[in-house]
Amino acid sequence: MSVELKASVRDRVGKGAARELRRQGLVPAVIYGDKKAPLSIAISYKDTFRKIHDGGFLSHVIEIDVDGKKHRVIPKDYQLEPVRDFLVHVDFLRVGKNSTLTVEVPVHFENEEKSPGLKKGGVLNVVRHTVEVSVPADSIPEYLVVDLSKAEVGDSLHISAVDLPEGVVPTITDRDFTIATIAAPSALRSSEGAEDADSDEGDEDEKDED
């Protein structure tokens, strides 16, 4: 595994120290977990922000080189300043040997062009863009694949239809939850609605005649 981020130990904490780090193009972060003391570090703002916006930041095990010592970690959380959207802080969790992690894995949809339902004008309604799973730290998939090649209008695509890699277990275990549906085309829904309305009016006319 290649080193993903370089860091240095930071001795000072607090808002003033954080502002000083930002002026230097750095962002404060903490490495914690694995029954070891938390380690306060500073990492490159530009490199970290880019990795966040590349996607999948919270589901990738990486190595952080802290002044020459490597730490195997997974990003657990990050804070963005709500108004200006700049990166404020990052939390990293140490990953020990044989660790099992709980992560959100993105869902990718394939063969949309082959879906009978979509060809008829149906609409892909995504219920879950990610799925939370338990997985060995060394086997986190980049994404889960949902095959739409046989999906018809009205179909619901459940987690049971996903070919999960070995060792990947959804954290929701009490039901076969829905990932996406193929909704009827809006034109079809509108015409059905109009037919229902006409039918209702007809019923009312019959009542009036009575």
Salt bridges, closest charged atoms under 4 A:
GLU4 OE1 - LYS51 NZ 3.10
GLU20 OE1 - ARG23 NH2 2.83
ASP34 OD2 - LYS36 NZ 3.88
ASP47 OD1 - ARG50 NH2 3.50
ASP65 OD2 - LYS6 NZ 3.60
ASP91 OD1 - HIS89 ND1 3.31
ASP138 OD1 - ARG72 NH2 1.97
GLU142 OE2 - HIS60 NE2 2.90
GLU152 OE1 - LYS120 NZ 3.08
ASP174 OD1 - ARG175 NH1 3.23
